Amino acid sequence: MSDLIDRTPLTAQEVAFQCLALTHAALFSNQQAIRETLLFILLDRVDTLYEMLPEQCTTCSEPATK
């Protein structure tokens, strides 16, 4: 039964796509409780996405120059 769950770590692109899907679902939800739940999950996914960024990207305030 545990073979049904794929435990492969997600890529940053996959997490970003999840964030987009959650945002879309929350925007078009008519039920407040569902919207709040989706936004709560979105906060967790965004936090995960930020953790995936390289350290230099999270501390710089200006774009990197060549």
mmJSON file of the N, C-alpha and C atoms, coordinates in Angstrom:
{"data_MODEL":{"atom_site":{
"group_PDB":["ATOM","ATOM","ATOM","ATOM","ATOM","ATOM","ATOM","ATOM","ATOM","ATOM","ATOM","ATOM","ATOM","ATOM","ATOM","ATOM","ATOM","ATOM","ATOM","ATOM","ATOM","ATOM","ATOM","ATOM","ATOM","ATOM","ATOM","ATOM","ATOM","ATOM","ATOM","ATOM","ATOM","ATOM","ATOM","ATOM","ATOM","ATOM","ATOM","ATOM","ATOM","ATOM","ATOM","ATOM","ATOM","ATOM","ATOM","ATOM","ATOM","ATOM","ATOM","ATOM","ATOM","ATOM","ATOM","ATOM","ATOM","ATOM","ATOM","ATOM","ATOM","ATOM","ATOM","ATOM","ATOM","ATOM","ATOM","ATOM","ATOM","ATOM","ATOM","ATOM","ATOM","ATOM","ATOM","ATOM","ATOM","ATOM","ATOM","ATOM","ATOM","ATOM","ATOM","ATOM","ATOM","ATOM","ATOM","ATOM","ATOM","ATOM","ATOM","ATOM","ATOM","ATOM","ATOM","ATOM","ATOM","ATOM","ATOM","ATOM","ATOM","ATOM","ATOM","ATOM","ATOM","ATOM","ATOM","ATOM","ATOM","ATOM","ATOM","ATOM","ATOM","ATOM","ATOM","ATOM","ATOM","ATOM","ATOM","ATOM","ATOM","ATOM","ATOM","ATOM","ATOM","ATOM","ATOM","ATOM","ATOM","ATOM","ATOM","ATOM","ATOM","ATOM","ATOM","ATOM","ATOM","ATOM","ATOM","ATOM","ATOM","ATOM","ATOM","ATOM","ATOM","ATOM","ATOM","ATOM","ATOM","ATOM","ATOM","ATOM","ATOM","ATOM","ATOM","ATOM","ATOM","ATOM","ATOM","ATOM","ATOM","ATOM","ATOM","ATOM","ATOM","ATOM","ATOM","ATOM","ATOM","ATOM","ATOM","ATOM","ATOM","ATOM","ATOM","ATOM","ATOM","ATOM","ATOM","ATOM","ATOM","ATOM","ATOM","ATOM","ATOM","ATOM","ATOM","ATOM","ATOM","ATOM","ATOM","ATOM","ATOM","ATOM","ATOM","ATOM","ATOM","ATOM"],
"id":[1,2,3,4,5,6,7,8,9,10,11,12,13,14,15,16,17,18,19,20,21,22,23,24,25,26,27,28,29,30,31,32,33,34,35,36,37,38,39,40,41,42,43,44,45,46,47,48,49,50,51,52,53,54,55,56,57,58,59,60,61,62,63,64,65,66,67,68,69,70,71,72,73,74,75,76,77,78,79,80,81,82,83,84,85,86,87,88,89,90,91,92,93,94,95,96,97,98,99,100,101,102,103,104,105,106,107,108,109,110,111,112,113,114,115,116,117,118,119,120,121,122,123,124,125,126,127,128,129,130,131,132,133,134,135,136,137,138,139,140,141,142,143,144,145,146,147,148,149,150,151,152,153,154,155,156,157,158,159,160,161,162,163,164,165,166,167,168,169,170,171,172,173,174,175,176,177,178,179,180,181,182,183,184,185,186,187,188,189,190,191,192,193,194,195,196,197,198],
"type_symbol":["N","C","C","N","C","C","N","C","C","N","C","C","N","C","C","N","C","C","N","C","C","N","C","C","N","C","C","N","C","C","N","C","C","N","C","C","N","C","C","N","C","C","N","C","C","N","C","C","N","C","C","N","C","C","N","C","C","N","C","C","N","C","C","N","C","C","N","C","C","N","C","C","N","C","C","N","C","C","N","C","C","N","C","C","N","C","C","N","C","C","N","C","C","N","C","C","N","C","C","N","C","C","N","C","C","N","C","C","N","C","C","N","C","C","N","C","C","N","C","C","N","C","C","N","C","C","N","C","C","N","C","C","N","C","C","N","C","C","N","C","C","N","C","C","N","C","C","N","C","C","N","C","C","N","C","C","N","C","C","N","C","C","N","C","C","N","C","C","N","C","C","N","C","C","N","C","C","N","C","C","N","C","C","N","C","C","N","C","C","N","C","C","N","C","C","N","C","C"],
"label_atom_id":["N","CA","C","N","CA","C","N","CA","C","N","CA","C","N","CA","C","N","CA","C","N","CA","C","N","CA","C","N","CA","C","N","CA","C","N","CA","C","N","CA","C","N","CA","C","N","CA","C","N","CA","C","N","CA","C","N","CA","C","N","CA","C","N","CA","C","N","CA","C","N","CA","C","N","CA","C","N","CA","C","N","CA","C","N","CA","C","N","CA","C","N","CA","C","N","CA","C","N","CA","C","N","CA","C","N","CA","C","N","CA","C","N","CA","C","N","CA","C","N","CA","C","N","CA","C","N","CA","C","N","CA","C","N","CA","C","N","CA","C","N","CA","C","N","CA","C","N","CA","C","N","CA","C","N","CA","C","N","CA","C","N","CA","C","N","CA","C","N","CA","C","N","CA","C","N","CA","C","N","CA","C","N","CA","C","N","CA","C","N","CA","C","N","CA","C","N","CA","C","N","CA","C","N","CA","C","N","CA","C","N","CA","C","N","CA","C","N","CA","C","N","CA","C","N","CA","C","N","CA","C"],
"label_alt_id":[null,null,null,null,null,null,null,null,null,null,null,null,null,null,null,null,null,null,null,null,null,null,null,null,null,null,null,null,null,null,null,null,null,null,null,null,null,null,null,null,null,null,null,null,null,null,null,null,null,null,null,null,null,null,null,null,null,null,null,null,null,null,null,null,null,null,null,null,null,null,null,null,null,null,null,null,null,null,null,null,null,null,null,null,null,null,null,null,null,null,null,null,null,null,null,null,null,null,null,null,null,null,null,null,null,null,null,null,null,null,null,null,null,null,null,null,null,null,null,null,null,null,null,null,null,null,null,null,null,null,null,null,null,null,null,null,null,null,null,null,null,null,null,null,null,null,null,null,null,null,null,null,null,null,null,null,null,null,null,null,null,null,null,null,null,null,null,null,null,null,null,null,null,null,null,null,null,null,null,null,null,null,null,null,null,null,null,null,null,null,null,null,null,null,null,null,null,null],
"label_comp_id":["MET","MET","MET","SER","SER","SER","ASP","ASP","ASP","LEU","LEU","LEU","ILE","ILE","ILE","ASP","ASP","ASP","ARG","ARG","ARG","THR","THR","THR","PRO","PRO","PRO","LEU","LEU","LEU","THR","THR","THR","ALA","ALA","ALA","GLN","GLN","GLN","GLU","GLU","GLU","VAL","VAL","VAL","ALA","ALA","ALA","PHE","PHE","PHE","GLN","GLN","GLN","CYS","CYS","CYS","LEU","LEU","LEU","ALA","ALA","ALA","LEU","LEU","LEU","THR","THR","THR","HIS","HIS","HIS","ALA","ALA","ALA","ALA","ALA","ALA","LEU","LEU","LEU","PHE","PHE","PHE","SER","SER","SER","ASN","ASN","ASN","GLN","GLN","GLN","GLN","GLN","GLN","ALA","ALA","ALA","ILE","ILE","ILE","ARG","ARG","ARG","GLU","GLU","GLU","THR","THR","THR","LEU","LEU","LEU","LEU","LEU","LEU","PHE","PHE","PHE","ILE","ILE","ILE","LEU","LEU","LEU","LEU","LEU","LEU","ASP","ASP","ASP","ARG","ARG","ARG","VAL","VAL","VAL","ASP","ASP","ASP","THR","THR","THR","LEU","LEU","LEU","TYR","TYR","TYR","GLU","GLU","GLU","MET","MET","MET","LEU","LEU","LEU","PRO","PRO","PRO","GLU","GLU","GLU","GLN","GLN","GLN","CYS","CYS","CYS","THR","THR","THR","THR","THR","THR","CYS","CYS","CYS","SER","SER","SER","GLU","GLU","GLU","PRO","PRO","PRO","ALA","ALA","ALA","THR","THR","THR","LYS","LYS","LYS"],
"label_asym_id":["A","A","A","A","A","A","A","A","A","A","A","A","A","A","A","A","A","A","A","A","A","A","A","A","A","A","A","A","A","A","A","A","A","A","A","A","A","A","A","A","A","A","A","A","A","A","A","A","A","A","A","A","A","A","A","A","A","A","A","A","A","A","A","A","A","A","A","A","A","A","A","A","A","A","A","A","A","A","A","A","A","A","A","A","A","A","A","A","A","A","A","A","A","A","A","A","A","A","A","A","A","A","A","A","A","A","A","A","A","A","A","A","A","A","A","A","A","A","A","A","A","A","A","A","A","A","A","A","A","A","A","A","A","A","A","A","A","A","A","A","A","A","A","A","A","A","A","A","A","A","A","A","A","A","A","A","A","A","A","A","A","A","A","A","A","A","A","A","A","A","A","A","A","A","A","A","A","A","A","A","A","A","A","A","A","A","A","A","A","A","A","A","A","A","A","A","A","A"],
"label_entity_id":["1","1","1","1","1","1","1","1","1","1","1","1","1","1","1","1","1","1","1","1","1","1","1","1","1","1","1","1","1","1","1","1","1","1","1","1","1","1","1","1","1","1","1","1","1","1","1","1","1","1","1","1","1","1","1","1","1","1","1","1","1","1","1","1","1","1","1","1","1","1","1","1","1","1","1","1","1","1","1","1","1","1","1","1","1","1","1","1","1","1","1","1","1","1","1","1","1","1","1","1","1","1","1","1","1","1","1","1","1","1","1","1","1","1","1","1","1","1","1","1","1","1","1","1","1","1","1","1","1","1","1","1","1","1","1","1","1","1","1","1","1","1","1","1","1","1","1","1","1","1","1","1","1","1","1","1","1","1","1","1","1","1","1","1","1","1","1","1","1","1","1","1","1","1","1","1","1","1","1","1","1","1","1","1","1","1","1","1","1","1","1","1","1","1","1","1","1","1"],
"label_seq_id":[1,1,1,2,2,2,3,3,3,4,4,4,5,5,5,6,6,6,7,7,7,8,8,8,9,9,9,10,10,10,11,11,11,12,12,12,13,13,13,14,14,14,15,15,15,16,16,16,17,17,17,18,18,18,19,19,19,20,20,20,21,21,21,22,22,22,23,23,23,24,24,24,25,25,25,26,26,26,27,27,27,28,28,28,29,29,29,30,30,30,31,31,31,32,32,32,33,33,33,34,34,34,35,35,35,36,36,36,37,37,37,38,38,38,39,39,39,40,40,40,41,41,41,42,42,42,43,43,43,44,44,44,45,45,45,46,46,46,47,47,47,48,48,48,49,49,49,50,50,50,51,51,51,52,52,52,53,53,53,54,54,54,55,55,55,56,56,56,57,57,57,58,58,58,59,59,59,60,60,60,61,61,61,62,62,62,63,63,63,64,64,64,65,65,65,66,66,66],
"pdbx_PDB_ins_code":[null,null,null,null,null,null,null,null,null,null,null,null,null,null,null,null,null,null,null,null,null,null,null,null,null,null,null,null,null,null,null,null,null,null,null,null,null,null,null,null,null,null,null,null,null,null,null,null,null,null,null,null,null,null,null,null,null,null,null,null,null,null,null,null,null,null,null,null,null,null,null,null,null,null,null,null,null,null,null,null,null,null,null,null,null,null,null,null,null,null,null,null,null,null,null,null,null,null,null,null,null,null,null,null,null,null,null,null,null,null,null,null,null,null,null,null,null,null,null,null,null,null,null,null,null,null,null,null,null,null,null,null,null,null,null,null,null,null,null,null,null,null,null,null,null,null,null,null,null,null,null,null,null,null,null,null,null,null,null,null,null,null,null,null,null,null,null,null,null,null,null,null,null,null,null,null,null,null,null,null,null,null,null,null,null,null,null,null,null,null,null,null,null,null,null,null,null,null],
"Cartn_x":[0.815,0.0,0.862,2.014,2.872,3.531,3.451,4.018,3.207,2.014,1.165,1.591,2.424,2.859,4.252,4.374,5.671,6.394,7.489,8.23,9.418,9.439,10.491,10.366,11.454,11.373,10.94,10.127,9.656,10.741,10.714,11.622,11.006,11.812,11.313,10.219,10.366,9.362,8.027,8.069,6.841,6.16,6.943,6.378,5.787,6.463,5.947,4.628,4.528,3.287,2.169,2.487,1.495,1.013,1.941,1.577,0.621,0.906,0.018,-1.369,-1.415,-2.699,-3.497,-2.823,-3.501,-4.01,-3.218,-3.636,-4.876,-4.861,-6.007,-7.25,-7.099,-8.241,-8.788,-7.905,-8.353,-9.074,-8.566,-9.187,-10.604,-10.842,-12.136,-13.041,-12.667,-13.512,-14.548,-15.781,-16.859,-17.085,-16.444,-16.646,-15.458,-15.744,-14.702,-13.821,-14.403,-13.618,-12.653,-13.105,-12.242,-11.126,-11.453,-10.438,-9.366,-9.782,-8.821,-7.931,-8.509,-7.723,-6.704,-7.128,-6.215,-5.083,-5.394,-4.362,-3.396,-3.895,-3.025,-2.039,-2.538,-1.665,-0.685,-1.155,-0.288,0.878,0.62,1.698,2.771,2.358,3.315,4.13,3.473,4.164,5.142,4.757,5.651,6.865,6.647,7.759,8.71,8.159,8.975,9.766,9.126,9.789,10.952,10.756,11.839,13.001,12.709,13.776,14.603,14.029,14.73,15.658,15.482,16.325,17.745,18.714,20.096,20.234,21.153,21.328,21.576,22.358,22.665,21.426,20.437,19.228,18.317,18.382,17.479,18.016,19.31,19.88,20.19,20.192,20.547,19.313,19.526,18.417,18.442,19.553,19.679,19.971,19.562,19.866,21.371,21.762,23.189,23.681,24.908,25.509,26.634,26.932,27.988,29.349],
"Cartn_y":[-1.194,0.0,1.263,1.225,2.405,2.679,1.734,1.938,2.938,3.271,4.198,5.651,5.921,7.285,7.497,8.485,8.827,9.776,9.339,10.141,10.878,10.96,11.696,13.182,13.83,15.266,16.079,17.09,17.945,18.93,19.31,20.35,21.717,22.757,24.115,24.466,23.992,24.263,23.603,22.396,21.709,22.415,22.88,23.609,24.937,25.616,26.874,26.636,25.535,25.208,24.944,24.273,24.054,25.391,26.323,27.649,28.355,28.276,28.89,28.253,26.936,26.234,26.595,26.664,27.037,28.472,29.367,30.762,30.857,30.17,30.178,29.634,28.516,27.91,28.842,29.494,30.398,31.618,32.144,33.319,33.045,31.844,31.531,30.72,30.586,29.882,30.845,30.39,31.211,30.963,29.936,29.584,30.047,30.852,31.455,30.409,29.353,28.332,27.627,27.344,26.691,27.639,28.905,29.894,30.02,30.087,30.193,28.955,27.79,26.554,26.541,26.92,26.963,27.961,29.111,30.113,29.649,28.899,28.335,27.351,26.499,25.546,26.3,27.361,28.174,28.766,29.247,29.787,28.737,27.511,26.427,26.139,26.118,25.836,26.959,28.214,29.343,29.268,28.914,28.75,27.665,26.562,25.48,25.972,26.762,27.292,28.206,29.065,29.943,29.148,28.053,27.212,26.563,26.409,25.788,26.765,28.068,29.064,28.989,29.25,29.32,30.458,30.323,31.31,32.716,32.848,34.173,34.87,34.134,34.749,35.275,34.698,35.114,36.294,36.618,37.707,38.944,38.839,40.007,40.869,42.179,43.092,43.616,43.404,43.851,42.652,42.717,41.615,41.421,40.202,39.904,40.503,41.011,41.561,40.658,40.717,39.858,40.452],
"Cartn_z":[0.0,0.0,0.0,0.667,0.706,-0.644,-1.578,-2.906,-3.73,-3.272,-4.018,-3.833,-2.846,-2.563,-3.129,-4.006,-4.594,-3.648,-3.094,-2.117,-2.747,-4.06,-4.751,-4.405,-3.978,-3.659,-4.88,-4.632,-5.715,-6.124,-7.388,-7.874,-7.556,-7.646,-7.414,-8.42,-9.642,-10.67,-10.312,-9.776,-9.384,-8.211,-7.25,-6.111,-6.584,-7.5,-8.049,-8.781,-9.509,-10.204,-9.197,-8.09,-7.035,-6.472,-6.286,-5.781,-6.738,-8.022,-9.015,-8.99,-8.886,-8.858,-7.605,-6.464,-5.221,-5.28,-5.859,-6.003,-6.878,-7.986,-8.901,-8.207,-7.507,-6.82,-5.738,-4.994,-3.933,-4.51,-5.614,-6.227,-6.71,-7.186,-7.779,-6.866,-5.603,-4.64,-4.074,-4.006,-3.461,-1.977,-1.426,-0.024,0.809,1.82,2.643,3.319,3.852,4.559,3.61,2.408,1.423,1.004,0.783,0.402,1.485,2.738,3.837,3.92,3.702,3.728,2.601,1.404,0.263,0.492,1.068,1.33,2.414,3.393,4.424,3.794,2.906,2.207,1.318,0.673,-0.183,0.608,1.809,2.643,2.901,3.147,3.377,2.118,0.969,-0.292,-0.651,-0.407,-0.679,0.236,1.495,2.431,1.938,1.455,0.9,-0.305,-1.147,-2.338,-1.953,-0.967,-0.512,0.062,0.744,1.29,0.188,-0.992,-2.114,-2.831,-2.598,-3.258,-2.721,-3.59,-3.105,-2.095,-1.167,-0.096,-0.638,-1.711,-2.24,-2.775,-3.241,-3.784,-2.683,-1.506,-0.443,0.345,0.181,0.966,0.146,-1.163,-1.973,-2.23,-2.255,-2.51,-3.939,-4.628,-6.011,-6.9,-8.168,-9.085,-9.234,-9.429,-9.608,-10.921,-10.91,-12.124,-12.572,-13.858,-14.413,-14.203],
"occupancy":[1.0,1.0,1.0,1.0,1.0,1.0,1.0,1.0,1.0,1.0,1.0,1.0,1.0,1.0,1.0,1.0,1.0,1.0,1.0,1.0,1.0,1.0,1.0,1.0,1.0,1.0,1.0,1.0,1.0,1.0,1.0,1.0,1.0,1.0,1.0,1.0,1.0,1.0,1.0,1.0,1.0,1.0,1.0,1.0,1.0,1.0,1.0,1.0,1.0,1.0,1.0,1.0,1.0,1.0,1.0,1.0,1.0,1.0,1.0,1.0,1.0,1.0,1.0,1.0,1.0,1.0,1.0,1.0,1.0,1.0,1.0,1.0,1.0,1.0,1.0,1.0,1.0,1.0,1.0,1.0,1.0,1.0,1.0,1.0,1.0,1.0,1.0,1.0,1.0,1.0,1.0,1.0,1.0,1.0,1.0,1.0,1.0,1.0,1.0,1.0,1.0,1.0,1.0,1.0,1.0,1.0,1.0,1.0,1.0,1.0,1.0,1.0,1.0,1.0,1.0,1.0,1.0,1.0,1.0,1.0,1.0,1.0,1.0,1.0,1.0,1.0,1.0,1.0,1.0,1.0,1.0,1.0,1.0,1.0,1.0,1.0,1.0,1.0,1.0,1.0,1.0,1.0,1.0,1.0,1.0,1.0,1.0,1.0,1.0,1.0,1.0,1.0,1.0,1.0,1.0,1.0,1.0,1.0,1.0,1.0,1.0,1.0,1.0,1.0,1.0,1.0,1.0,1.0,1.0,1.0,1.0,1.0,1.0,1.0,1.0,1.0,1.0,1.0,1.0,1.0,1.0,1.0,1.0,1.0,1.0,1.0,1.0,1.0,1.0,1.0,1.0,1.0,1.0,1.0,1.0,1.0,1.0,1.0],
"B_iso_or_equiv":[0.0,0.0,0.0,0.0,0.0,0.0,0.0,0.0,0.0,0.0,0.0,0.0,0.0,0.0,0.0,0.0,0.0,0.0,0.0,0.0,0.0,0.0,0.0,0.0,0.0,0.0,0.0,0.0,0.0,0.0,0.0,0.0,0.0,0.0,0.0,0.0,0.0,0.0,0.0,0.0,0.0,0.0,0.0,0.0,0.0,0.0,0.0,0.0,0.0,0.0,0.0,0.0,0.0,0.0,0.0,0.0,0.0,0.0,0.0,0.0,0.0,0.0,0.0,0.0,0.0,0.0,0.0,0.0,0.0,0.0,0.0,0.0,0.0,0.0,0.0,0.0,0.0,0.0,0.0,0.0,0.0,0.0,0.0,0.0,0.0,0.0,0.0,0.0,0.0,0.0,0.0,0.0,0.0,0.0,0.0,0.0,0.0,0.0,0.0,0.0,0.0,0.0,0.0,0.0,0.0,0.0,0.0,0.0,0.0,0.0,0.0,0.0,0.0,0.0,0.0,0.0,0.0,0.0,0.0,0.0,0.0,0.0,0.0,0.0,0.0,0.0,0.0,0.0,0.0,0.0,0.0,0.0,0.0,0.0,0.0,0.0,0.0,0.0,0.0,0.0,0.0,0.0,0.0,0.0,0.0,0.0,0.0,0.0,0.0,0.0,0.0,0.0,0.0,0.0,0.0,0.0,0.0,0.0,0.0,0.0,0.0,0.0,0.0,0.0,0.0,0.0,0.0,0.0,0.0,0.0,0.0,0.0,0.0,0.0,0.0,0.0,0.0,0.0,0.0,0.0,0.0,0.0,0.0,0.0,0.0,0.0,0.0,0.0,0.0,0.0,0.0,0.0,0.0,0.0,0.0,0.0,0.0,0.0],
"pdbx_formal_charge":[null,null,null,null,null,null,null,null,null,null,null,null,null,null,null,null,null,null,null,null,null,null,null,null,null,null,null,null,null,null,null,null,null,null,null,null,null,null,null,null,null,null,null,null,null,null,null,null,null,null,null,null,null,null,null,null,null,null,null,null,null,null,null,null,null,null,null,null,null,null,null,null,null,null,null,null,null,null,null,null,null,null,null,null,null,null,null,null,null,null,null,null,null,null,null,null,null,null,null,null,null,null,null,null,null,null,null,null,null,null,null,null,null,null,null,null,null,null,null,null,null,null,null,null,null,null,null,null,null,null,null,null,null,null,null,null,null,null,null,null,null,null,null,null,null,null,null,null,null,null,null,null,null,null,null,null,null,null,null,null,null,null,null,null,null,null,null,null,null,null,null,null,null,null,null,null,null,null,null,null,null,null,null,null,null,null,null,null,null,null,null,null,null,null,null,null,null,null],
"auth_seq_id":[1,1,1,2,2,2,3,3,3,4,4,4,5,5,5,6,6,6,7,7,7,8,8,8,9,9,9,10,10,10,11,11,11,12,12,12,13,13,13,14,14,14,15,15,15,16,16,16,17,17,17,18,18,18,19,19,19,20,20,20,21,21,21,22,22,22,23,23,23,24,24,24,25,25,25,26,26,26,27,27,27,28,28,28,29,29,29,30,30,30,31,31,31,32,32,32,33,33,33,34,34,34,35,35,35,36,36,36,37,37,37,38,38,38,39,39,39,40,40,40,41,41,41,42,42,42,43,43,43,44,44,44,45,45,45,46,46,46,47,47,47,48,48,48,49,49,49,50,50,50,51,51,51,52,52,52,53,53,53,54,54,54,55,55,55,56,56,56,57,57,57,58,58,58,59,59,59,60,60,60,61,61,61,62,62,62,63,63,63,64,64,64,65,65,65,66,66,66],
"auth_comp_id":["MET","MET","MET","SER","SER","SER","ASP","ASP","ASP","LEU","LEU","LEU","ILE","ILE","ILE","ASP","ASP","ASP","ARG","ARG","ARG","THR","THR","THR","PRO","PRO","PRO","LEU","LEU","LEU","THR","THR","THR","ALA","ALA","ALA","GLN","GLN","GLN","GLU","GLU","GLU","VAL","VAL","VAL","ALA","ALA","ALA","PHE","PHE","PHE","GLN","GLN","GLN","CYS","CYS","CYS","LEU","LEU","LEU","ALA","ALA","ALA","LEU","LEU","LEU","THR","THR","THR","HIS","HIS","HIS","ALA","ALA","ALA","ALA","ALA","ALA","LEU","LEU","LEU","PHE","PHE","PHE","SER","SER","SER","ASN","ASN","ASN","GLN","GLN","GLN","GLN","GLN","GLN","ALA","ALA","ALA","ILE","ILE","ILE","ARG","ARG","ARG","GLU","GLU","GLU","THR","THR","THR","LEU","LEU","LEU","LEU","LEU","LEU","PHE","PHE","PHE","ILE","ILE","ILE","LEU","LEU","LEU","LEU","LEU","LEU","ASP","ASP","ASP","ARG","ARG","ARG","VAL","VAL","VAL","ASP","ASP","ASP","THR","THR","THR","LEU","LEU","LEU","TYR","TYR","TYR","GLU","GLU","GLU","MET","MET","MET","LEU","LEU","LEU","PRO","PRO","PRO","GLU","GLU","GLU","GLN","GLN","GLN","CYS","CYS","CYS","THR","THR","THR","THR","THR","THR","CYS","CYS","CYS","SER","SER","SER","GLU","GLU","GLU","PRO","PRO","PRO","ALA","ALA","ALA","THR","THR","THR","LYS","LYS","LYS"],
"auth_asym_id":["A","A","A","A","A","A","A","A","A","A","A","A","A","A","A","A","A","A","A","A","A","A","A","A","A","A","A","A","A","A","A","A","A","A","A","A","A","A","A","A","A","A","A","A","A","A","A","A","A","A","A","A","A","A","A","A","A","A","A","A","A","A","A","A","A","A","A","A","A","A","A","A","A","A","A","A","A","A","A","A","A","A","A","A","A","A","A","A","A","A","A","A","A","A","A","A","A","A","A","A","A","A","A","A","A","A","A","A","A","A","A","A","A","A","A","A","A","A","A","A","A","A","A","A","A","A","A","A","A","A","A","A","A","A","A","A","A","A","A","A","A","A","A","A","A","A","A","A","A","A","A","A","A","A","A","A","A","A","A","A","A","A","A","A","A","A","A","A","A","A","A","A","A","A","A","A","A","A","A","A","A","A","A","A","A","A","A","A","A","A","A","A","A","A","A","A","A","A"],
"auth_atom_id":["N","CA","C","N","CA","C","N","CA","C","N","CA","C","N","CA","C","N","CA","C","N","CA","C","N","CA","C","N","CA","C","N","CA","C","N","CA","C","N","CA","C","N","CA","C","N","CA","C","N","CA","C","N","CA","C","N","CA","C","N","CA","C","N","CA","C","N","CA","C","N","CA","C","N","CA","C","N","CA","C","N","CA","C","N","CA","C","N","CA","C","N","CA","C","N","CA","C","N","CA","C","N","CA","C","N","CA","C","N","CA","C","N","CA","C","N","CA","C","N","CA","C","N","CA","C","N","CA","C","N","CA","C","N","CA","C","N","CA","C","N","CA","C","N","CA","C","N","CA","C","N","CA","C","N","CA","C","N","CA","C","N","CA","C","N","CA","C","N","CA","C","N","CA","C","N","CA","C","N","CA","C","N","CA","C","N","CA","C","N","CA","C","N","CA","C","N","CA","C","N","CA","C","N","CA","C","N","CA","C","N","CA","C","N","CA","C","N","CA","C","N","CA","C","N","CA","C","N","CA","C"],
"pdbx_PDB_model_num":[1,1,1,1,1,1,1,1,1,1,1,1,1,1,1,1,1,1,1,1,1,1,1,1,1,1,1,1,1,1,1,1,1,1,1,1,1,1,1,1,1,1,1,1,1,1,1,1,1,1,1,1,1,1,1,1,1,1,1,1,1,1,1,1,1,1,1,1,1,1,1,1,1,1,1,1,1,1,1,1,1,1,1,1,1,1,1,1,1,1,1,1,1,1,1,1,1,1,1,1,1,1,1,1,1,1,1,1,1,1,1,1,1,1,1,1,1,1,1,1,1,1,1,1,1,1,1,1,1,1,1,1,1,1,1,1,1,1,1,1,1,1,1,1,1,1,1,1,1,1,1,1,1,1,1,1,1,1,1,1,1,1,1,1,1,1,1,1,1,1,1,1,1,1,1,1,1,1,1,1,1,1,1,1,1,1,1,1,1,1,1,1,1,1,1,1,1,1]
}}}
